[in-house]
Amino acid sequence: MMKINKLISVSAVDYAAEELKKYLRMMMPEGGDISIAYDPSATDGFRLGLMQDFGLDVSDAEDTELDDILYIDCDTDGGIIAGDNPRSVLISVYEYLRQNGCRWLFPGVDGEYIPMQDIAPVRYRHKPTMRYRGWCNEGAEYQQCMLDAIDFVPKVGMNTFMIEFRIPTSYYLRHYNHTHNTENRKPEPVSFNTILQWKRQCEVEVAKRGLQLHDIGHGWNADAFGIDSSLRANDGKNDAALTDEQRKYLPLINGKRGLRGDTPNYTQFCMGDDEARAKVVKYVCDYAEKHKGSDYLHVWLGDAVNSHCECEKCVKRTPTDFYIMMLNAIDEELTRRSLNTRIVFIFYTDTVYPPETERIINQERFTMLFAPIGRKYTETEPEVTEEYTIPPYVRNEFEMPNNLPHTFTYYNKWREWWRGSAVAYEYHFWRHQYYDVGGLEIAKRVNEDVRAYMARDINGIIEDGSQRSFFPTGYPFYCYARSMYDMSLTAEEIAEDYFSHAFGERWREFYDYLKRLGDAFDFGYMEGEKSANNAVGARYNPAHAERIAKVREITKEGRALIKECYNSDYRVQTRAVRILEMHADYADLLSDAVREKALGNDERANELYNRFRIEIGKREAEFETCYDHPLIFYSFSPFFASKSNTEAIITLGN
């Protein structure tokens, strides 16, 4: 009988032992039971513990709490599976299983590829390329998809999970209210208290695996003043409900203090007011003291551009300077309270401008979050890069840099004095994944981005992406995870690994089908970069309509392939093919609307878009584990808008 011995007993290692037992029994269903014991002196069986306990070298870890090292030395009877921290032990277990043929292609049991075979020896040592390899909640979420996503993170070599907002109300309500699909599904309202309970459950699941928990982000700018940051404009007359006490802390813009777009989350605060900053500082530190399980507390400002206060106090400094004054005060107060909570500040909208007078004093406590939301996703870095300069900051007249090289110009200015760590906050799996209908271009982009970020000492990525980013396949997200884990892997190598397990022997045909489909839609066109006449609209391009018209021919051929591979001995392959069957219908209906949009027939395009939304919505429940209907149609709403959205202030976040 096989044995698993734990040299230490902490939650992540306890869980790692259970996971190793589960998958070994699945691989060898007639191999007999596997015992698990705590035995620091064990010399036989599988031995799970810290590398340091085995006397193994961990000197290449700058910080063993943050950097993962995986170590495996096993024969067919067992051996050492270790890491330099408890989380790394769990990731090492999954890597051991991966090298024995297992794959996790998308969350949930249907995403598992577990072969039936005897185990083989594995000898392996690896330090993942990036320190922070993470995922943040986004889109429309329901509780089981959140639990499945957290479970999925270490299985693909990632180590970080972020839960945005004090209570992530808007994300849950999108799903349970069945946003964009009430014709097919009746709303199922859930209360704030239920969502709060679910967040706490997620936090426990993150902790059980030893993952880094990143917390909050936006909302301090409202919650600190007793204004509920989860409210949105459609919740009612939020501005009218403000008290005089609350209003005095809000930004003065065009001579009036109040909520921007009637939405607290899009509203900055009067940062030049000492009392206002002090309230935010206290609120942050009180939260940190009460929530010591939050490894990293993200302290961001309002989620809108050009929304800063114009009062006589605020105009004396840039928003970034006031921001840093507040961050230093947070550090001072956390130190006074003997709290070691790490704080993440954000390089985003106006704060891409480096400070003019202030500097972060205790850089050890802080991590910069590089959030290039305005960048292009059709390229990482062009072959010929322009020379960019940073214009003087003009309050509420800021234009965000629109590509990575331009954004790096601001970042490089920060780096003249900022010596702390940096991690990227990315948006591949927000709107942009849906503009890449085949899903292959986004995978290529993220693979390139990992190299670009590492070259600039940005040591990780947290994706602001849906927990259901697996439509039409999970390849782009899988490529994201594997690229951060091992930067030497190419997108093509990762594609072969993914598609061969998801689709079997004929995987190349499925890959080629999605390539043709993606080419027909054209990612650049879908991103709005190829208009024949911008005065008419960002997607006006009659010549492109001919290309779009070929989609139904491509999906017809795809359906023939799908029919031939409809059932498989592996559940994951059956599921992967069925998802593509739905996706073929999705592509057909989308192409009808896009073709009219390209021709400039906005009214007809909107009719077909609405038909597309309702018809595909009929199948939402069947595929909701991988398909985020509310986020998809949130993403396509500006695509099919009849006029430019450039005047909107609420175009950045949630």
C-alpha positions, -999 to 999 in steps of 0.1 A, spaced: 0 0 0 13 35 -9 19 60 19 19 97 21 39 112 50 37 148 60 68 163 76 48 193 87 11 198 93 -2 231 81 -34 236 60 -17 238 26 4 207 31 -26 188 47 -46 197 16 -17 188 -7 -16 153 8 -53 148 3 -51 160 -33 -21 137 -40 -41 108 -26 -72 116 -46 -55 119 -80 -33 89 -75 -63 68 -67 -80 81 -98 -50 73 -119 -47 38 -104 -83 29 -94 -74 -7 -85 -41 2 -68 -55 0 -32 -59 26 -5 -33 52 3 -26 62 39 -18 97 50 1 103 82 20 131 100 56 117 105 85 142 105 110 113 107 96 93 77 120 78 52 97 60 29 66 66 8 58 101 -5 72 127 19 57 161 17 73 191 34 94 222 31 127 220 12 144 235 43 132 205 63 150 182 38 182 203 39 176 215 3 190 247 -10 166 276 -13 191 304 -17 177 314 -51 145 326 -34 148 363 -26 119 358 -1 108 322 7 73 335 17 68 351 -17 89 332 -41 79 296 -50 104 269 -55 92 234 -65 112 203 -58 103 167 -68 125 136 -64 102 105 -68 104 70 -80 75 45 -85 73 39 -47 73 76 -36 99 102 -27 102 138 -19 76 164 -30 86 198 -15 85 235 -18 101 264 0 68 274 16 35 255 22 18 268 -9 48 256 -30 43 221 -17 8 221 -30 19 234 -64 47 208 -65 21 180 -60 1 193 -90 33 195 -110 42 160 -101 8 148 -113 11 170 -144 44 153 -153 26 120 -148 0 130 -175 -27 149 -156 -40 182 -169 -64 208 -156 -78 226 -186 -106 246 -171 -121 248 -136 -144 221 -122 -144 183 -126 -153 185 -163 -120 203 -169 -98 175 -156 -78 152 -178 -67 123 -155 -52 93 -174 -54 58 -160 -18 47 -158 10 37 -133 31 65 -120 66 72 -134 96 86 -117 99 124 -117 130 145 -108 124 182 -111 134 215 -95 119 248 -108 115 284 -96 85 299 -116 94 328 -137 71 353 -121 67 359 -83 30 369 -86 8 347 -107 -28 356 -101 -64 362 -109 -89 387 -97 -127 383 -97 -145 401 -125 -175 399 -147 -206 380 -134 -199 355 -107 -218 329 -89 -205 312 -58 -196 278 -72 -177 293 -101 -157 313 -76 -149 282 -55 -139 263 -87 -117 292 -98 -98 293 -65 -94 255 -67 -80 259 -102 -54 285 -94 -26 262 -80 -35 234 -104 -21 255 -132 9 267 -112 -5 300 -100 -2 313 -65 -24 345 -60 -61 352 -58 -76 386 -54 -111 395 -43 -120 430 -54 -142 453 -32 -151 451 4 -183 433 -7 -181 423 -44 -218 431 -49 -219 441 -85 -202 410 -97 -226 386 -80 -257 406 -89 -248 405 -126 -251 368 -125 -280 363 -100 -301 390 -116 -293 374 -150 -282 407 -165 -287 408 -203 -308 376 -202 -340 382 -182 -359 370 -213 -347 335 -206 -339 335 -168 -358 350 -140 -337 371 -116 -327 355 -84 -319 384 -60 -292 378 -34 -286 400 -4 -255 419 6 -251 397 37 -252 366 15 -225 380 -7 -204 390 23 -207 354 36 -196 341 3 -166 363 3 -156 350 36 -160 314 23 -137 323 -6 -111 337 18 -111 304 37 -106 284 5 -77 307 -5 -61 303 29 -66 265 29 -43 263 -2 -18 288 12 -24 312 -17 -16 349 -15 -48 367 -7 -50 402 -23 -80 422 -11 -102 452 -19 -88 476 -45 -115 503 -52 -140 516 -27 -120 533 1 -128 567 -15 -165 562 -6 -167 536 22 -144 557 45 -171 584 45 -200 561 51 -210 560 14 -216 525 1 -191 519 -27 -211 491 -41 -240 513 -52 -243 520 -89 -263 547 -108 -292 522 -115 -296 517 -77 -314 550 -73 -307 586 -66 -274 580 -47 -262 616 -48 -295 630 -35 -292 606 -5 -259 621 6 -257 639 39 -240 673 41 -212 657 62 -206 632 34 -208 657 6 -181 679 20 -155 652 15 -164 646 -22 -146 663 -51 -155 698 -62 -158 697 -100 -172 725 -121 -182 743 -88 -202 714 -73 -194 686 -49 -211 653 -54 -210 618 -69 -196 614 -104 -222 596 -126 -243 591 -94 -218 562 -87 -196 562 -55 -170 540 -71 -163 565 -99 -159 594 -75 -126 605 -61 -125 624 -28 -111 658 -17 -75 646 -12 -62 680 -3 -84 680 28 -63 667 58 -94 655 76 -106 635 45 -72 618 41 -71 610 78 -105 593 76 -93 571 47 -61 563 65 -80 552 96 -106 532 76 -78 513 58 -59 506 90 -90 495 109 -98 471 81 -62 457 81 -63 451 118 -96 433 116 -87 413 84 -52 400 91 -57 372 66 -54 397 38 -18 393 27 -19 423 4 -44 451 9 -49 471 -23 -55 508 -17 -68 523 -49 -86 555 -58 -119 560 -76 -124 540 -108 -127 569 -133 -105 593 -152 -106 631 -149 -126 631 -117 -103 648 -92 -112 677 -69 -107 712 -82 -108 730 -48 -81 754 -37 -65 728 -15 -64 701 -40 -50 721 -69 -18 728 -49 -5 692 -56 -10 665 -81 -33 636 -72 -3 613 -71 14 635 -45 -16 635 -22 -19 597 -28 16 592 -16 11 614 14 -18 591 23 1 559 17 29 571 40 4 579 67 -11 544 63 23 529 67 30 550 98 -3 540 114 1 503 105 36 504 120 22 520 152 -3 491 154 24 465 148 6 453 116 28 438 88 0 440 61 15 447 27 -1 476 8 -5 477 -30 -8 511 -46 -20 515 -82 -4 531 -113 -37 538 -130 -54 567 -147 -41 600 -133 -16 582 -110 5 570 -139 20 605 -134 49 602 -110 48 624 -79 64 658 -82 73 663 -45 65 632 -24 82 598 -21 71 566 -5 93 563 26 90 526 36 92 509 3 94 474 19 57 476 28 45 486 -7 40 470 -41 32 490 -72 3 477 -93 10 486 -130 -25 488 -146 -23 498 -183 -61 497 -189 -58 520 -220 -33 499 -239 -38 481 -271 -43 443 -270 -35 438 -307 2 442 -299 27 440 -271 54 462 -285 55 473 -321 86 467 -342 92 505 -344 85 523 -311 79 560 -311 97 583 -287 72 594 -261 74 622 -236 54 630 -205 34 662 -209 28 684 -178 -1 672 -157 -33 692 -162 -60 684 -137 -90 667 -152 -76 669 -188 -56 637 -187 -54 614 -217 -44 579 -209 -14 564 -228 -29 541 -254 -2 514 -258 24 497 -237 55 516 -249 38 549 -241 27 536 -207 62 524 -199 74 560 -204 55 570 -173 66 538 -155 102 545 -162 99 579 -146 85 563 -115 114 538 -115 139 567 -112 132 565 -74 108 537 -68 129 506 -58 101 484 -45 84 455 -62 59 458 -91 32 436 -105 9 442 -135 -29 443 -133 -40 432 -167 -73 431 -187 -68 403 -213 -97 384 -198 -120 414 -194 -136 428 -225 -107 420 -249 -110 382 -248 -144 385 -264 -131 406 -293 -108 377 -301 -134 352 -313 -111 323 -319 -91 329 -287 -57 324 -302 -45 361 -304 -51 368 -267 -30 337 -259 -2 350 -280 -4 384 -265 -2 373 -229 28 351 -237 46 381 -252 35 403 -223 51 381 -197 85 386 -214 79 424 -218 70 428 -181 99 407 -168 123 427 -189 111 458 -169 112 442 -135 75 438 -133 75 405 -116 40 392 -120 5 396 -134 -29 396 -117 -57 393 -144 -88 413 -139 -107 386 -157 -139 366 -155 -138 334 -136 -155 319 -167 -128 328 -192 -130 294 -210 -151 301 -241 -145 289 -268 -116 271 -250 -95 275 -219 -63 278 -240 -58 315 -236 -60 313 -198 -40 281 -197 -14 299 -218 -14 328 -193 -8 305 -164 19 284 -180 37 315 -195 41 330 -160 52 297 -146 79 292 -173 87 321 -196 107 299 -219 75 282 -232 62 296 -265 25 301 -272 27 273 -298 42 248 -273 15 256 -248 -11 253 -275 0 218 -284 -1 208 -248 -36 222 -243 -53 212 -275 -39 177 -276 -54 170 -241 -86 190 -248 -94 175 -282 -73 143 -286 -55 131 -317 -73 156 -340 -63 186 -319 -46 203 -348 -78 204 -368 -96 221 -340 -68 246 -336 -68 254 -373 -106 258 -372 -104 284 -344 -76 301 -363 -97 305 -394 -126 317 -374 -105 343 -355 -90 355 -388 -124 360 -403 -136 382 -374 -101 399 -372 -91 408 -337 -79 443 -348 -112 451 -364 -132 438 -334 -110 460 -311 -121 490 -333 -87 497 -349 -96 493 -385 -124 518 -393 -126 529 -429 -140 562 -416 -139 571 -379 -165 598 -385 -190 571 -393 -180 547 -365 -151 527 -350 -163 495 -368 -173 510 -401 -155 490 -428 -175 478 -458 -146 458 -471 -144 438 -439 -181 428 -443 -170 404 -470 -146 387 -447 -172 384 -420 -196 368 -445 -173 338 -446 -179 329 -410 -209 307 -416 -189 287 -442 -162 282 -416 -185 271 -389 -202 247 -412 -169 229 -417 -163 232 -380 -196 215 -372 -186 186 -394 -154 182 -373 -174 186 -341 -199 159 -352 -170 134 -359 -155 140 -325 -187 145 -305 -181 118 -278 -148 107 -261 -137 84 -234 -124 115 -216 -152 137 -202 -131 168 -206 -128 162 -244 -165 156 -247 -172 188 -229 -146 208 -249 -163 197 -282 -198 205 -269 -186 240 -259 -174 245 -295 -208 234 -308 -224 262 -289 -197 286 -299 -204 278 -336 -239 291 -331 -225 321 -312 -201 329 -340 -229 327 -366 -252 350 -348 -224 375 -339 -212 376 -375 -246 386 -387 -246 416 -364 -210 425 -370 -214 424 -408 -242 450 -406 -221 471 -383 -192 470 -408 -216 482 -435 -227 511 -413 -262 498 -409 -264 505 -372 -301 500 -367 -301 466 -384 -269 457 -365 -286 464 -332 -316 443 -342 -294 414 -350 -273 420 -319 -304 418 -297 -314 386 -315 -279 372 -309 -281 381 -272 -315 364 -266 -309 333 -287 -275 325 -271 -290 334 -237 -312 304 -241 -281 282 -236 -265 302 -208 -274 278 -180 -260 248 -200 -226 264 -204 -223 289 -175 -193 272 -160 -172 284 -189 -193 311 -205 -199 345 -189 -230 358 -206 -234 391 -187 -198 401 -192 -199 392 -229 -228 414 -236 -215 442 -213 -184 440 -235 -203 441 -268 -227 469 -258 -202 497 -267 -193 478 -298 -228 481 -311 -234 516 -298 -246 540 -325 -223 568 -314 -188 572 -298 -185 565 -261 -155 588 -257 -175 613 -237 -185 588 -211 -167 590 -177 -177 555 -168 -158 534 -193 -129 520 -173 -141 496 -146 -171 482 -129 
